Amino acid sequence: MGKSSKDKRDLYYRKAKEEGWRARSAFKLLQLNEQFQLFKGVRRVVDLCAAPGSWSQVLSREIYQKAKLEDTKLESYIEPKLVAVDLQPMSPIEGVTTIQADITHPRTMNKILSVFGGEKADFVCSDGAPDVTGLHDLDEYIQAQLILSALQLTCCILKEGGTFVAKIFRGRDIDLMYSQLGFLFEKVVCAKPRSSRGTSLESFIVCIGYKPRLGWKPTLELDKSTEEFFQNSGIGRAQLNKNDLSFPLEERIIAPFIACGDLSSYDSDATYTLDKNLERLSLDPVQMPTAPPYKTALEMKRRGNMQLAVRKK
Ligand SMILES: C[S@@+](CC[C@H](N)C(=O)[O-])C[C@H]1O[C@@H](n2cnc3c(N)ncnc32)[C@H](O)[C@@H]1O
């Protein structure tokens, strides 16, 4: 397959390279923002699972760069602080503090809060996706655990009234998650940006107006179960006495579903013809992977060790 054929099959992939975004996902956050005005009044932001960094680029452009135009002497001025966290190292982005860490580890929370000088975040987003194993049940389980970890971390670092946006896959039990989120946020919407392929189950939960239950002090600890974490949070089952087995059925709700992105924007499932002048011009990625899993194999091949390793087997 030629380099430009992917550009035609997926115009967002091509547009990302033309506009300087490190990944096509940038358009998802831009379209979510168009619909929900996510960045309005936002100063302290956490981008979880951020590498290679296209969401952080959007946040830098929309929050950090725009704040530079403001009068810093005004009393109302608050310096923007953006933090990006990922397991992978990230190349620098202007105005963004990058932290290489695991979002499932309790220590990561303190690293984030120290950038904010102890203050809480206005906005947390997570586009997390674990490496797929190909075992669908296991992949679905790990993905669900990653969302729960992002949510738990968010409960500890988001200020009241703040917003949380996370990638989800609309699997079997997603209605249960909507109803649980409904205990923690004023409004929960399931949104599908036009740049997210219609053929994929990927969507984004947009949770607006964080409202932790009065007196609930969420804390992250190693070996603490999700159920223990949410004890006293007001979420259905986590409230119940473990010895009481007469669980009422948990309420399952369908969150409102919003397709966002202008109708005039590109359809991510359609194939387009490229501009005649651009057709032959293949574009390199904006940012090469910093630590791809195939890096060791490439180094071994370069040193001529690859065949030795195969022969030894
Ligand atoms: C789809 S990519 C994110 C793309 C990013 N939003 C962008 O716009 O460039 C998913 C990321 O999740 C990260 N990730 C997966 N599990 C993680 C974890 N436990 N802690 C931190 N990052 C994680 C992966 O390293 C990967 O970079």
The ligand as an ORCA input file, in Angstrom:
! r2SCAN-3c Opt
* xyz 0 1
  C      -4.357      6.459     21.988
  S      -2.895      6.877     22.830
  C      -3.245      8.530     23.338
  C      -3.166      9.498     22.214
  C      -3.095     10.943     22.698
  N      -4.354     11.367     23.284
  C      -2.772     11.915     21.578
  O      -3.630     12.675     21.216
  O      -1.635     11.899     21.098
  C      -3.050      5.975     24.314
  C      -1.915      6.173     25.293
  O      -2.290      5.564     26.534
  C      -1.069      5.307     27.216
  N      -1.300      4.467     28.396
  C      -1.836      3.211     28.431
  N      -1.856      2.768     29.705
  C      -1.333      3.751     30.492
  C      -1.086      3.882     31.889
  N      -1.378      2.900     32.737
  N      -0.533      5.031     32.357
  C      -0.202      6.026     31.491
  N      -0.424      5.965     30.156
  C      -0.974      4.838     29.661
  C      -0.234      4.644     26.133
  O       1.143      4.676     26.463
  C      -0.594      5.496     24.904
  O       0.386      6.477     24.684
*
